[in-house]
Amino acid sequence: MKTSELKLKDVINVTDGRRLGLIGDLELDLQEGRVKSVVVPGASRFLGLFGRDHDTVIDWDRIQKIGHDVILVEVNGSQEVPPT
């Protein structure tokens, strides 16, 4: 699967059914040659003029299933990081 295909899929948290957004970035482990985690950017605040909310970083092992249209993840608690 191409990363461009991953970025088109909605990320859904199976814990609460909440839509987290679309994948914005991937964190790679270059030494092991694998995907470490996916990053879902935070939502924009008021037309993007006041920044955005925190990004959500989801470890690759928290991904339950990658389907045709969605990626199902299990996220418990806060895994948000401040925007850079």
C-alpha positions as CSV (number, residue, x, y, z in Angstrom):
1,M,0.0,0.0,0.0
2,K,1.2,3.5,-0.8
3,T,1.4,6.3,1.8
4,S,-0.8,8.4,-0.5
5,E,-3.5,5.7,-0.2
6,L,-3.2,5.7,3.6
7,K,-3.7,9.5,3.7
8,L,-7.1,9.2,2.0
9,K,-8.6,7.0,4.7
10,D,-10.6,8.2,7.7
11,V,-9.1,7.2,11.1
12,I,-11.8,5.9,13.5
13,N,-11.3,5.1,17.2
14,V,-13.1,1.8,18.0
15,T,-13.1,2.7,21.7
16,D,-15.6,5.5,21.4
17,G,-16.5,5.5,17.6
18,R,-15.0,9.0,17.2
19,R,-13.6,10.1,13.8
20,L,-10.1,11.3,14.5
21,G,-9.4,12.6,11.0
22,L,-7.0,11.7,8.1
23,I,-3.4,10.6,8.4
24,G,-1.1,13.6,8.0
25,D,2.3,11.9,8.5
26,L,4.1,8.7,9.3
27,E,6.9,8.1,11.8
28,L,9.4,5.6,10.5
29,D,12.0,3.5,12.3
30,L,14.8,3.6,9.6
31,Q,17.0,1.1,11.4
32,E,14.3,-1.6,11.5
33,G,12.7,-0.5,8.3
34,R,9.1,-0.3,9.6
35,V,6.4,2.2,10.4
36,K,6.5,3.3,14.0
37,S,3.4,5.4,14.2
38,V,0.9,7.5,12.3
39,V,0.1,11.2,13.0
40,V,-3.4,12.6,12.7
41,P,-3.2,16.4,12.6
42,G,-5.4,18.4,15.0
43,A,-8.4,20.3,13.7
44,S,-8.0,23.9,12.5
45,R,-9.3,26.6,14.8
46,F,-11.6,29.3,13.2
47,L,-10.6,29.1,9.5
48,G,-7.0,28.3,10.4
49,L,-6.4,31.8,11.7
50,F,-5.8,30.7,15.3
51,G,-3.6,27.7,14.8
52,R,-4.9,24.1,15.3
53,D,-5.5,21.6,18.1
54,H,-2.9,19.0,19.2
55,D,-1.9,16.2,16.8
56,T,-2.8,12.7,17.7
57,V,0.1,10.2,17.5
58,I,-1.0,6.5,17.2
59,D,1.4,3.7,17.6
60,W,1.4,1.2,14.7
61,D,0.4,-1.6,17.0
62,R,-2.8,0.3,18.0
63,I,-4.1,-0.1,14.4
64,Q,-6.8,-2.8,14.5
65,K,-7.7,-3.0,10.8
66,I,-7.0,-1.1,7.5
67,G,-10.1,-1.2,5.3
68,H,-11.0,0.2,1.9
69,D,-12.3,3.5,3.3
70,V,-11.3,3.6,7.0
71,I,-8.5,2.7,9.4
72,L,-9.7,1.4,12.7
73,V,-7.6,2.2,15.7
74,E,-7.8,1.6,19.5
75,V,-6.8,4.7,21.3
76,N,-7.3,4.9,25.1
77,G,-6.7,8.2,26.9
78,S,-4.8,11.1,25.5
79,Q,-2.1,10.5,22.9
80,E,-2.0,14.1,21.7
81,V,1.2,16.1,21.1
82,P,1.4,19.9,20.8
83,P,1.6,21.3,17.3
84,T,5.1,22.1,16.1
